Amino acid sequence: MMVEQDYYQLLGVARGADDATIKAAYRRLAKEHHPDRRNGCKQSEAHFKAINEAYDVLKDPQKRAAYDRFGTAAFQNGGGDPFGDAGFNGFSDIFSTIFGEFMDPRGQRQNAARGADLRYDLEMTLEEAFSGAEKTITINALAACENCGGRGCTRSDNCASTCTTCNGMGKVRAQQGFFVVERGCPTCRGSGEVITDPCPSCDGEGRAVTKRSLSVKIPAGVDDGTRIRVGGEGETGMRGAASGDLYIFVHMKRHPIFAREGTTLIAECPVSFTTAALGGAISLPGVDGDTVEIKIPAGVQSGEQLRHRGAGMSVLNGRGRGDLIARILVETPTRMSSKQKKLLEEFRATETGDECPAAKGFFSRIRDALGG
């Protein structure tokens, strides 16, 4: 199982973003997460490398086009070959396809059709993404036919005969100008054989749509848009051909307290104006189940952000945790007792003295403007 993080999400840009937007986002993030600015923080170093990897792909039009179509699979099997894992199996197969008659005079049989890849959209809570989870998912996909065991016929003896369209080669050739192009045989779909007495359940294909359950381990730290590849769990190939892969796309459910930016959690924390003025503390339920205490300094202003290190999300494929940020919202009371109002009036009387010259000058200018 392989986890892939979306390059666009890493840079914080939309898929249709232009080159200038991508470049500006990269410069900002690279400056913010450079290890030299974080005292050698391993988490920042790993994030910095991921940002550079994403920018290296998205800044190049050809690499970006390949990534948009195939994801990171476009750069496997040879590092940078956009056809490496996309169904062409490298340049050798491209040359074999175009010049097959000259390079492969024996006409070896082509493999039967590989099973298609599947996509599954998985919703997760923030708590599940923090700790990781084992999920049981149900998919409907082509699997080996139960009636014939995947052979394509119900008889115990061999019920397959050589395909007359391709003479058992599994491929056909066509002249296109100076070139001879080879393609998979449309009759036998590359297997070189046809079923003479096909199974009534699968019409000789050897596979049928089946509902099956699959247990998948989701690693800690996944985020919205994370893609997980489960090899060989896609559709079953025809009559013994390789199965496709299953791609799980993670979608995060909205959390009632926390917003998320990478490994950082952000919570908007209302505090009374007395706590904001005098200082104090508030408690938040942490994503790990523990209580997080945030100290409020005296004189904190509405909109200020207080950081609690190591209380954020788990780092995907790494160690440690991000930070938790409490965004302070100072609340003004709407209902007060007569005693509270009297105390505030006394406080306001002291507030207009010399200890608050800015407020005194401000209100003086208002009175002058109104002619009062």
TASULVEN-V460709 format. One record per residue. N is the residue number from 1. NEAR is the number of other ideal C-beta (glycine too) atoms within 10 Angstrom. D_FIRST is the distance of its C-alpha to the first C-alpha in Angstrom with 2 decimals. Layout:
n:near:d_first
N:NEAR:D_FIRST
N:NEAR:D_FIRST
This chain:
n:near:d_first
1:13:0.00
2:13:3.77
3:16:6.81
4:15:9.99
5:18:13.40
6:19:16.18
7:25:18.84
8:19:21.67
9:16:20.83
10:22:20.72
11:23:24.21
12:16:25.39
13:19:26.70
14:11:26.66
15:11:25.15
16:7:28.73
17:16:29.88
18:10:32.30
19:11:32.22
20:8:34.66
21:14:32.64
22:21:29.44
23:16:31.53
24:14:33.27
25:20:30.11
26:21:28.67
27:11:31.96
28:13:32.18
29:21:28.70
30:14:29.04
31:9:32.38
32:13:31.20
33:21:28.21
34:13:29.77
35:16:29.43
36:9:33.20
37:11:33.88
38:15:31.65
39:7:33.15
40:8:30.17
41:14:27.72
42:13:24.28
43:19:22.64
44:17:24.91
45:16:24.27
46:18:20.48
47:22:21.24
48:20:23.93
49:12:21.69
50:19:19.24
51:22:22.41
52:15:23.74
53:15:20.64
54:23:20.82
55:20:24.57
56:14:24.46
57:19:22.64
58:24:24.55
59:13:27.94
60:13:27.79
61:9:28.62
62:11:26.96
63:17:23.67
64:18:23.76
65:12:24.48
66:22:21.60
67:21:19.21
68:14:20.77
69:11:20.14
70:17:16.76
71:18:15.12
72:18:13.83
73:22:13.06
74:23:16.86
75:20:17.03
76:15:14.78
77:13:16.61
78:12:19.69
79:7:19.25
80:14:21.03
81:16:21.54
82:18:21.01
83:17:20.99
84:19:18.54
85:19:15.67
86:16:17.70
87:10:19.34
88:14:22.01
89:14:20.34
90:14:22.36
91:12:26.10
92:10:27.01
93:13:26.19
94:12:28.05
95:13:31.05
96:18:30.79
97:17:30.82
98:15:33.80
99:14:35.79
100:22:34.66
101:14:38.27
102:11:39.23
103:12:36.18
104:14:35.36
105:8:38.77
106:6:37.59
107:16:35.61
108:13:32.65
109:18:30.95
110:23:27.99
111:16:24.85
112:21:24.81
113:19:23.02
114:18:19.23
115:22:17.77
116:14:17.26
117:16:14.17
118:19:14.16
119:11:14.10
120:18:14.13
121:10:15.85
122:17:15.27
123:10:18.09
124:20:17.88
125:13:20.74
126:19:21.22
127:14:21.38
128:19:18.02
129:26:16.46
130:22:18.48
131:14:17.46
132:15:13.98
133:17:13.94
134:9:12.82
135:15:13.61
136:8:14.89
137:16:14.95
138:9:17.31
139:17:17.11
140:10:19.92
141:21:19.03
142:22:20.62
143:18:20.05
144:19:22.27
145:25:25.77
146:11:26.94
147:14:30.51
148:24:30.25
149:12:27.06
150:20:25.67
151:21:28.72
152:26:30.38
153:22:33.64
154:15:35.01
155:12:37.31
156:7:36.57
157:6:37.99
158:10:36.70
159:19:37.19
160:18:35.80
161:13:38.14
162:13:37.88
163:21:37.30
164:10:40.64
165:14:39.28
166:24:37.39
167:12:39.13
168:17:35.90
169:22:34.33
170:24:31.67
171:20:32.76
172:17:35.89
173:14:37.68
174:9:39.64
175:9:42.12
176:9:41.58
177:6:44.40
178:5:44.20
179:12:40.67
180:14:39.33
181:15:35.98
182:21:33.77
183:14:31.67
184:18:29.96
185:22:32.63
186:10:32.96
187:16:34.51
188:28:32.07
189:19:29.02
190:23:28.59
191:27:28.90
192:23:32.57
193:20:33.64
194:20:34.82
195:22:35.20
196:13:38.91
197:14:38.65
198:17:35.57
199:22:34.07
200:11:35.47
201:14:32.28
202:23:30.11
203:12:32.96
204:21:31.84
205:20:28.39
206:26:26.80
207:23:24.47
208:18:25.17
209:11:23.71
210:14:22.38
211:9:21.20
212:11:18.40
213:8:16.60
214:15:12.98
215:8:11.89
216:17:8.83
217:11:8.57
218:21:9.28
219:16:9.98
220:17:13.65
221:23:15.12
222:26:13.48
223:20:16.33
224:14:17.77
225:16:16.21
226:23:12.77
227:18:10.34
228:20:6.69
229:18:5.42
230:18:4.60
231:11:6.42
232:11:9.84
233:24:10.19
234:23:12.67
235:21:16.34
236:26:17.69
237:24:19.59
238:24:23.35
239:23:24.85
240:14:22.21
241:18:20.58
242:15:16.85
243:22:14.80
244:20:13.36
245:20:9.96
246:23:9.49
247:20:9.57
248:23:10.14
249:15:12.88
250:20:14.05
251:11:17.84
252:17:19.82
253:13:22.89
254:8:26.12
255:15:27.16
256:6:30.85
257:14:31.35
258:20:28.82
259:14:27.91
260:18:24.97
261:13:24.90
262:19:21.74
263:20:21.93
264:17:25.59
265:27:26.95
266:17:30.37
267:18:32.85
268:12:36.29
269:18:38.74
270:12:42.27
271:20:44.96
272:14:48.68
273:13:51.04
274:12:52.66
275:18:49.38
276:21:48.75
277:14:52.26
278:11:52.53
279:13:48.94
280:16:46.99
281:10:43.47
282:17:41.02
283:10:38.16
284:19:34.77
285:12:32.20
286:19:29.19
287:24:25.63
288:14:25.06
289:9:28.07
290:9:30.59
291:8:33.58
292:18:33.83
293:11:37.43
294:20:38.38
295:12:41.79
296:20:43.93
297:11:46.38
298:10:49.91
299:10:50.55
300:19:46.98
301:8:47.01
302:14:45.21
303:9:42.10
304:15:41.56
305:10:38.08
306:16:37.71
307:12:34.59
308:18:33.26
309:9:30.89
310:10:27.78
311:22:27.82
312:26:25.26
313:25:21.50
314:21:18.87
315:18:17.55
316:19:13.90
317:13:12.35
318:16:15.98
319:9:18.98
320:14:21.85
321:22:22.67
322:21:24.44
323:16:27.95
324:23:29.74
325:21:32.57
326:24:35.47
327:15:37.36
328:21:40.92
329:13:42.92
330:17:46.55
331:12:48.07
332:7:51.76
333:12:53.49
334:5:55.03
335:5:57.20
336:11:59.32
337:9:62.19
338:7:65.61
339:8:65.16
340:12:61.88
341:11:63.53
342:11:66.50
343:12:64.33
344:14:62.50
345:9:65.85
346:10:66.99
347:10:63.84
348:11:64.34
349:9:67.91
350:9:66.77
351:12:64.01
352:12:66.59
353:10:68.44
354:6:68.21
355:9:64.88
356:14:63.24
357:10:65.07
358:7:62.29
359:13:62.46
360:14:66.26
361:10:66.51
362:10:64.08
363:12:66.04
364:10:69.30
365:10:68.25
366:10:67.38
367:9:70.86
368:9:72.53
369:8:70.68
370:7:71.79
371:5:75.31
372:6:75.29
